[in-house]
């Protein structure tokens, strides 16, 4: 057992940073391999901000780059956030100085992971990011290390707790998106600017990382197809429930002979499905492999305790001198990311039309779908109080997205259709 003391520099003292300082202050000798992890420097945007931990006795660095390269820093922990700016500069500085880096920054890894991996491996130091995906659930280690003996076909799950909380509360309370979002912000589940979460971008960063780990390719956030939950209406949540579904923001990555398809979309999951049962701020993930079949994991995807625990686990790996590629393969061996055209993707869908209450409307919609090559699986017509028209809801059999989108455009032009048709995918899980 090593008796070495590892000096930890922590940049970013928000929820996770404060949680990490509290944990290391209470358990500096937590690592199974022995040794101690002691914080010897901190950096953040504001030194005077009120925090749940006392930092008055810790050396302060106005510049995270200076902390990253300090002779008193053995392991640099980046919790600043953001794909560029101070976070990227500090991580690059630490790696160039030959210092191991631990980060919870999903945007940084999703957008610059390949180049940072090449730098880390060239310098012979670890770059670890367990806390970037699913908080306290060890999704990164599972995909990168535990499943290397298998060929993963697909990954899909709920990767953003804020969106999951909002959708859960909308269904449970019958309140609109804007009302529940305000509550989520007040409770600390959502940021003052919630765009990264509700726009689907946070989940897209995370599924981009998992896709790279699972499929041995360079991460390519720009190739992800992204749709958030900000346009989800309470009406659709109620109608989906009547059809036996629950709406979730599902992030997925699928590999085929043509390449990789990475998507984030509001999707319908059957009520009995584990993803539909994951409520509140929980995260949940399905992994399907050639040999293992399907694995399902669920747990807290954010918060001071769970995420700080994931950061600490990476620090422990550094303390054991564990050496492995940053992704599943060495940076130079990562395959180029080959995106699949989403219009060719096959899947089932939920369609909702608001139409005039007059004879012949249902027949016109059905005929238009049939002419476009879309087969109806189930149908629901349910009058809604205070609505301008009558909602018609249907689910389709599997159909190519290009065909489905063309059909929706044709229906939108029908004289009896009062509003833009609503299209939601049914999760392929």
Buried (B, 14 or more C-beta within 10 A) or exposed (E): EEEEBBBBBBBBBBBBBBBBBBBBEEEBEBBEEEBBBBBBBBBBEEEEEEBEBEBEEBBEBEBBBBBBBBEEBBBBBBBBBEBEEBBBBBBBBBBBBEBBBBBBBBBBBBBBBBEBBBBBBEBEBBBBBBBBBBBBBBBBBBBBEEBBEBBBBBBBBBBBBBBBBBBBBBBEEEBEBEBBBEBBBEEEBBBEEBEBBBBBBBBBBBBBBBBBBBBBBBBBBEBBBBBBBBEBBBBBBBBBBEBEBBBBBBBBBBBEEEBBBBBBBBBBBBEEBBBBEBBEBBBBBBBBBEEBEEBBBBBBBBBBBBBBBBBBBBBBBBBEEEEBBBBBBEBEEBEEBBBBEBEEBEBBBBBBBBBBEEEEBBEBBBEBBEEBEBEBBEEBBEEEEEBEBBBBBBBBEBBBBEBBBBBBEBBEEBEBBBBEBBBBBBBBB
